[in-house]
Amino acid sequence: MTHRPRSRQAAPTAVRTAAAVLAALLAAPLAACTTEAGTGDAQALYPDRFTPEKPDPALRARLPAAVRAAGRLVVAASTDSPPDEFTDAKARPVGWEVEMSRAVAQRLGLRPSYQKASFDSLIPGLQAHRYDLAIGQFGVTAVREKVVDFVTEIQANEGFAALKTSHERVRGLDDLCGRTVALVRGSSESRFADKQQARCARLRRPPVDVKVFQDSNSAWLSVLSARVPLFWNGGTNISYLVDQSNDRAEVVGHYEALSPIGIAFPKGSPLAAPVRDALAGLMRDGKYAEILRKWNLQGGTLRRPLLNPHVE
């Protein structure tokens, strides 16, 4: 992940039905596949109770000719981070970013085609132009903006989770020195942990014992099975997993102020600006607020989407 969003709020009861399959998903690797949803049958395939968006002819006219002719938007998704993006019992992608990207595609008059990929493969895949865009709880950072473009969706922070019986607490990154923590490969948290190693050395403390996992499901299982005491990830994912733990786990700390999460594009993509404006339309007509409210993410609401905002 990323910064993987990062809200301190727990998932609502309305989400629990979609989350009922989480235990099964955690126990099995996700198979790579592609799922398409046409604008007319989106609700049949993805029962999210929202009315499909009507295409905006002006936005559609701004699309690259090849995309307009193909009639689809190829979306890479790291489907291992509920409630952002994960898979349901029929292996279909679900989550707030899936719903948001589908509504954007509908407004552009396109069918979204979701291709599952590991988080650490998303940016290389964009650079190789295998996808039109990617979602994966991407924290927007200056380092990433050098190689991909971003359109901001929400703002969030990061969190730490542990079993309640462990009595773990994290008040800041210096607390990690000498402790073991589970991270996701290629995430912002992994990069922050690397930087913290030098800080621990300056403090004359033991280094952080980092356990790197391919996806958040595997990392979370390591905590639930008491093999690793702490999981560090984006706050939306942390809050959701804790909420689904049957009161076994808890949020034990937060890191970072609210910062943007975004949709990623190949650098210089002509699709970025139309997607930004389609998302702005969703904000104006209330669909954006509906989606965030469904997933209890209202605290991350943005006033408007930005293309490549200035970030540290």
C-alpha positions in Angstrom: 0.0 0.0 0.0 0.8 3.0 0.3 -0.1 5.2 2.8 -3.0 3.2 2.7 -5.9 5.5 3.6 -6.2 6.0 6.9 -9.3 6.9 8.6 -9.8 6.4 12.3 -13.4 5.4 11.7 -14.7 1.8 11.8 -16.7 0.3 8.9 -20.5 0.6 9.3 -23.0 -2.2 9.8 -24.0 -1.9 6.1 -20.5 -3.1 5.1 -20.6 -6.2 7.2 -22.4 -8.3 4.7 -19.8 -7.6 2.0 -17.1 -8.3 4.7 -18.6 -11.7 5.8 -16.4 -13.4 3.3 -13.2 -11.8 4.6 -12.1 -14.7 6.6 -12.2 -17.0 3.5 -10.4 -14.4 1.5 -7.6 -14.1 4.1 -7.0 -17.8 4.0 -6.6 -18.0 0.2 -4.4 -16.1 -2.3 -6.3 -13.9 -4.8 -6.3 -15.2 -8.3 -5.6 -12.8 -11.1 -8.6 -12.1 -13.3 -10.4 -9.3 -15.1 -14.0 -8.3 -14.4 -16.0 -5.9 -16.5 -19.1 -4.0 -15.6 -21.1 -2.2 -18.2 -22.9 1.0 -17.3 -26.2 -0.6 -17.7 -25.6 -3.8 -15.7 -23.4 -2.3 -13.0 -25.9 -2.7 -10.2 -26.7 -6.3 -11.1 -23.0 -7.2 -10.9 -22.2 -5.0 -8.0 -25.2 -4.4 -5.7 -24.1 -1.1 -4.3 -27.6 0.4 -4.3 -26.5 3.4 -6.3 -28.1 4.6 -9.5 -25.6 4.3 -12.4 -24.1 7.7 -13.5 -25.2 9.2 -16.8 -22.4 9.7 -19.4 -21.2 13.3 -19.8 -20.8 13.9 -23.6 -18.4 16.8 -23.0 -16.1 14.7 -20.8 -16.3 11.8 -23.2 -15.3 14.0 -26.1 -12.0 14.8 -24.2 -11.0 11.1 -24.0 -8.1 9.8 -26.1 -9.5 8.4 -29.3 -8.3 4.9 -28.6 -10.0 4.8 -25.2 -13.2 6.2 -26.6 -13.2 3.6 -29.4 -12.5 0.7 -27.0 -15.3 1.9 -24.7 -13.6 0.7 -21.6 -11.4 1.9 -18.8 -8.7 -0.6 -17.7 -8.4 -0.3 -13.9 -5.6 -2.2 -12.0 -6.7 -2.9 -8.4 -4.8 -4.3 -5.5 -7.8 -6.2 -4.1 -6.3 -7.0 -0.7 -7.2 -3.9 1.3 -10.8 -3.7 2.6 -12.7 -1.4 2.7 -10.7 0.3 -0.2 -10.7 -2.6 -2.6 -11.2 -6.3 -2.0 -13.2 -9.2 -3.5 -16.6 -10.6 -2.6 -17.7 -14.3 -2.5 -17.9 -14.4 -6.3 -14.3 -13.0 -6.7 -15.7 -9.6 -7.9 -13.9 -6.4 -6.9 -15.7 -4.4 -4.3 -14.9 -1.5 -2.0 -15.2 2.3 -1.9 -12.4 2.9 -4.5 -14.0 0.3 -6.8 -17.4 2.1 -6.5 -15.8 5.5 -7.0 -13.8 4.4 -10.1 -16.9 2.7 -11.6 -19.0 5.9 -11.2 -16.2 7.8 -12.8 -16.0 5.4 -15.7 -19.8 5.6 -16.1 -19.6 9.4 -16.2 -17.0 9.1 -19.0 -19.3 6.7 -20.9 -16.9 3.8 -20.4 -17.1 0.2 -19.0 -14.6 -0.3 -16.1 -12.5 -3.4 -16.6 -10.8 -4.4 -13.3 -7.6 -6.3 -13.4 -6.3 -7.6 -10.0 -2.6 -7.1 -9.3 -0.3 -7.0 -6.2 0.2 -3.5 -4.8 4.0 -3.5 -5.6 3.2 -4.2 -9.3 0.8 -1.3 -9.8 3.2 1.5 -10.5 5.5 -0.7 -12.8 2.3 -1.8 -14.6 1.3 1.9 -15.2 4.8 2.7 -16.4 4.6 -0.2 -18.9 1.1 1.2 -19.9 -0.6 -2.1 -19.1 -3.4 -0.2 -17.4 -5.2 3.1 -17.9 -5.2 3.8 -14.1 -4.7 2.0 -10.8 -6.3 2.1 -7.4 -4.8 0.6 -4.3 -5.1 3.1 -1.4 -2.3 5.1 -2.9 -0.8 7.7 -0.7 0.1 10.6 -2.8 3.8 11.4 -2.3 6.4 13.6 -4.0 8.5 10.5 -4.7 5.6 8.7 -6.5 4.6 11.9 -8.4 8.0 11.7 -10.1 6.9 8.5 -11.9 3.1 8.6 -12.0 0.3 11.2 -12.0 -2.4 11.3 -9.3 -5.9 12.5 -8.9 -6.8 12.9 -5.3 -9.9 11.1 -3.9 -9.9 11.4 -0.1 -7.6 12.2 2.8 -6.6 9.8 5.5 -3.9 8.8 8.0 -2.1 5.6 9.0 -2.6 3.3 11.9 -1.2 0.4 14.0 -3.3 -2.6 15.1 -2.6 -5.5 17.5 -4.4 -8.2 19.5 -6.0 -6.8 22.6 -4.2 -9.4 24.7 -0.9 -8.1 23.6 -1.3 -4.7 25.3 0.8 -3.0 22.5 0.8 0.8 22.2 2.5 3.0 19.6 2.8 6.7 20.4 5.2 7.5 17.6 7.7 5.9 15.3 10.5 5.9 17.9 8.4 3.3 19.8 9.1 0.9 16.9 12.8 0.6 17.7 13.4 -2.9 18.8 9.9 -4.1 18.1 8.5 -6.4 15.4 6.0 -5.0 12.9 4.2 -6.4 9.8 4.2 -4.4 6.6 3.1 -4.8 3.0 5.7 -5.0 0.3 6.1 -1.7 -1.6 4.0 0.3 0.8 4.7 3.8 2.1 4.9 2.2 5.6 7.8 0.1 4.3 9.6 3.2 3.2 8.9 5.0 6.5 10.3 1.9 8.4 13.5 2.1 6.3 14.0 5.7 7.3 13.2 4.9 11.0 16.1 2.4 11.1 18.6 5.3 10.8 16.7 7.1 13.5 16.8 4.1 15.8 20.6 3.9 15.3 21.0 7.6 16.2 19.0 7.0 19.4 21.2 4.0 20.2 18.2 1.7 20.1 17.7 -1.7 18.4 16.5 -1.6 14.8 12.9 -2.2 13.9 12.3 -5.8 13.2 10.3 -5.6 9.9 8.3 -8.5 8.6 7.3 -7.8 5.0 4.3 -9.5 3.5 3.0 -9.6 -0.1 -0.5 -8.2 0.9 -2.4 -6.9 3.8 -4.3 -10.2 4.3 -1.2 -12.1 4.9 0.2 -9.4 7.2 -3.0 -9.3 9.2 -3.1 -13.1 9.6 0.3 -12.9 11.1 -1.1 -10.6 13.8 -4.3 -12.6 14.4 -2.2 -15.7 14.8 0.2 -13.9 17.3 3.2 -14.5 15.1 3.8 -10.7 14.7 2.6 -8.3 17.4 1.9 -5.2 15.3 0.4 -4.4 11.9 1.1 -1.0 10.3 -1.0 0.1 7.4 -3.3 2.8 6.1 -6.0 3.8 8.6 -9.0 2.7 6.5 -7.7 -0.8 6.2 -6.6 -0.9 9.9 -10.0 0.3 11.2 -11.9 -2.1 9.0 -9.8 -5.2 10.0 -10.1 -4.3 13.6 -13.9 -3.9 13.2 -14.1 -7.4 11.7 -11.9 -9.1 14.3 -14.7 -10.1 16.7 -13.3 -7.9 19.3 -9.9 -9.7 19.3 -7.9 -6.7 18.0 -7.7 -2.9 18.5 -6.2 0.2 17.0 -3.1 0.9 19.1 -1.8 4.1 17.5 -1.8 6.4 14.6 0.9 8.0 12.5 0.8 11.1 10.3 -1.7 13.9 9.8 -4.4 13.5 7.2 -2.9 13.4 3.7 -4.3 12.6 0.2 -5.0 9.3 -1.3 -5.4 9.2 -5.1 -6.0 7.4 -8.3 -2.7 6.7 -10.2 -2.0 7.1 -13.9 0.9 6.7 -16.2 3.0 9.9 -16.2 1.5 12.4 -18.6 -1.6 10.4 -19.2 -4.3 12.4 -21.1 -6.9 10.5 -19.1 -6.0 12.1 -15.8 -7.7 15.5 -16.4 -11.0 14.0 -17.6 -11.0 11.6 -14.6 -10.4 14.5 -12.3 -13.3 16.4 -13.8 -15.6 13.4 -13.7 -14.8 12.9 -10.0 -15.5 16.6 -9.5 -18.9 16.0 -11.0 -19.5 13.1 -8.6 -18.7 15.6 -5.8 -21.3 18.1 -7.1 -24.1 15.6 -7.7 -23.7 13.9 -4.3 -22.6 10.4 -5.5 -19.1 11.0 -4.0 -20.7 11.8 -0.6 -23.0 8.7 -0.8 -20.1 6.4 -1.4 -18.0 7.7 1.4 -21.0 7.6 3.7 -21.7 4.0 2.9 -18.1 3.0 3.9 -18.1 5.4 6.9 -15.3 7.5 5.4 -16.9 11.0 5.6 -13.9 12.2 7.7 -11.8 11.9 4.6 -14.0 14.1 2.3 -12.2 16.4 -0.1 -13.8 19.7 -1.3 -12.4 19.1 -4.8 -10.1 16.6 -6.6 -6.6 17.8 -7.5 -4.3 16.6 -10.2 -0.7 16.2 -8.9 -1.1 18.3 -5.7 2.1 19.6 -4.1 3.0 17.2 -1.4 6.1 16.6 0.7 
